[in-house]
């Protein structure tokens, strides 16, 4: 190999010598390299709420020297699980004295020996104000539609900033290692667990549903997973498809302004775009924004169709920036509801027309067409609503799940 050619810089000669014959000179490594795709996918989730949110009868709001169990249904399976704890809407540090997890029956009974949960190898944890906390991986294989029991021992007075859910509350003490807890009582209170992830060979796609009480499943059979996102997840699992569904609906939620929790615009990145495996979002939000103006003292909060459309466009842009598709759900009829008003109906129709015809959403789920009374399109069909002309009942949510399944997956 002839190296000493006229004009060849010494630095170039040195590079060839170092590389040796037949090898290219080494290239500098980039400072930032792409991370491998995660194998974790969201199997269940719920939106955090402030601990100061509107109280309900018999709601437990302060835990001290007690064990609280939260039971959730997984919509994906995996060979291990990981828990997401929430302190995101609190200004105080939250301490966990101990935690365990076990499979459970649909009515919440623990099945099998509980497994201790650790955080960085330790059995206790402190969650910083405004932050979530992921547990260590837990070697607990689970399937879609399995129920999971998570028991938390609160060692000091604590008011978690969590969604109001069904909880099983113990007498005093740490009972996280027990399969049966004498004196345990079912109640409703703030749940510390805001997400469950499952591990697989690869990350599975997940769709999130963001909206108000109609997405959360209000007035369906309590604690029976009969909201439309839950019924959609059951349909997917029955086909054997590995596709997750996460429900982050908030009763009383609004698109543009705070309701009983942060607005969709405020919470979209935290509650939706942070979901592992997220590939699509269904947005069904706006009827509370429209109805608000009809409630005493809130005329100043009336919204126009253009304002709601601007809000939808923000969600679409933020999702598309992450490579996530957004599907628009048309707003359900609400004549007969306590905050129905004629101007609001005009706004609803204008918004639905834009959702259907603008082409700005990646797809449309026409909930209105499936739920309206053909003889009176401004009202929900009898037998589909729960009696208040605003929220569907179990049968109505089943129809919504069917419509969503067809629009998203082409299911028959």
Secondary structure, 3 states (H helix, E strand, C coil): CCCCCCCCCHHHHHHHHHHCCCCCCCCCCCCCCCCCCCCEEEEEECCCCCCCCCCCCCEECCECCEEEEEEEECCCCECEEEEEEEECCCCCCEEECEEEEEEECCCCCEEEEEEECCECCECCEEECCCEEEECCCECCCECCCCEEEEEEEECCCECCCCCEEEEEEEEECCCCCCCCCCCCEEEEEECCEEEEEEECCCCCCEEEEEECHHHHCCCCCCCCCCCHHHHHHHHHHHHCCCCEEEECCCCCCCCCCCCCCCCHHHHHHHHHHCCCCEEEEEEECCHHHHHHCCCCCCHHHCCCHHHHHHHHHHHHHHHHCCCCEEEEECCCCCCCCCCCCHHHHHHHHHHHHHHHHCCCCCEEECHHHHHEECCEEEEECCCCECCCCCCECHHHHHHHHHHHHHHHHCCC
